[in-house]
Amino acid sequence: MPDDELSLLRRVAVGDRKAFETLYHLYYRRLFAYLFKVTRRGELVEEVLNDVMFAIWTSAGRFDGRSRPSTWIFGIAYHKALKALARQTVGAGDEPEREVAEPATSDGPESLLTRREVANTLGKALGALSPEQRAVVELTYYYELSYGEIAEIVGCPVNTVKTRMFHARRRLKDLLPGLGIDRHTG
Amino acid sequence: MDTLGAREERLHQRVVELLPWYVNGTLATAERQTVEGHLAGCARCRADLDAARDLGRAVQGAEAVSPSPHPVQLARLLARIDAAGRAAEEEPETASLPVQRDEPAGHRRAAFLALPPRRMRQLLIVQLAAILLLAVAVVWQRPAQYVTLSSDAPVVAAPGRLPIRVLFAKSATAGRIQQILVGIDGQITAGPSPAGAYVVEVRAGADPVDVVLAYLRAQPEVSFAAPVAGAGGS
């Protein structure tokens, strides 16, 4: 309940450890799933989550209550995730953008794909997006947030959110022929 | 100047961009009506709407990876908070406080001593003196044990491991010691001395050493924790 989360955050802001632990347990699984979706790097998630909760502890006093607590917390998580990915990329010099999804079975309708194959193909395709695009896709479709809330979380204008989504859809259309995403009729 | 076609095209573009939020049902009424009005006459947008729905279903159907929290993770986080709190309260002049000679002079000890209220600090110094006495007692009772921690037979920490000297309280049960070790991902590699001193090795770089020490010192069952002299660390 948002009210409960709000009062928890207020208590955390004045150094209430019990409230912090409650918030931690309340958010752990949600944050884990979200960070995994944004980063798609399981090995990073635990560390980033720790950073997020630490930031909540140190800056809860700056939460002004204008947005939902979850929006504020997901915003912190988004920025921590991007930072962690940037550190990794600088360190490893890898090129996740070039990863291309395996083509889906070409000779049949989408029903040929099992659920798992869809998930696999989708995972690869999402992995080929930039983390910024991926976040918008997940926040829209998985978390069912409005573009206004997403703009708050990622800290950019709503037009940027719409543009990122537009480019993500175009990219996914190329990567996911088997999902019916390019099913055009006219 | 603005042709009907150009206006239509702009509306089309606007609707195309809004489709994902039409699908997830978060558009405001006016925008939703705009989208629906346009969809009725635009086959391209209806195809895009199908695609957006397919994508939505696929993303919704993907499994979320969301394990339950492990107590060790929370313990690490709380230790980090403790360490940060201590660092924030650190006063510059405490850096010049005399340090025990077998410790690397530096911020660790200063941070340990640094608590601003004068009485708190005096109290801490008294406690520290008691702990040092205890440490001296360890040396006194088992010189050979202590020597292995310093020069003659240096502690052979595995590469990438950081040895920490830990004195557990008498009240510490084996179960609690086990929990504490799990909390720092540490292993006992030497000890105990008659007074209960162990060498515990942690992975160097897994957690900052200050965090590990803060965690250890926060445990009621830990009477003393310090890096083994000359063993490196950060």
Interface residues (C-beta under 8 A of the other chain):
Chain A: R17 E21 Y24 H25 Y28 R29 R30 F32 A33 F36 K37 G42 V45 E46 L49 N50 M53 F54 W57 T58 R115 V118 A119 L122 G123 L126 V137 E138 T140 Y141 Y142 E144 L145 S146 Y147 E149 K162 T163 M165 F166 R169 L172 K173 L176 L179 G180 I181 D182 R183 H184 T185 G186
Chain B: V16 E17 L18 P20 W21 V23 N24 G25 T26 L27 A43 R44 R46 A47 D50 A51 A52 D54 L55 G56 A58 V59 Q60 G61 A62 E63 A64 V65 S66 P67 S68 P69 Q73 L74 R76 L77 L78 R80 I81 A84
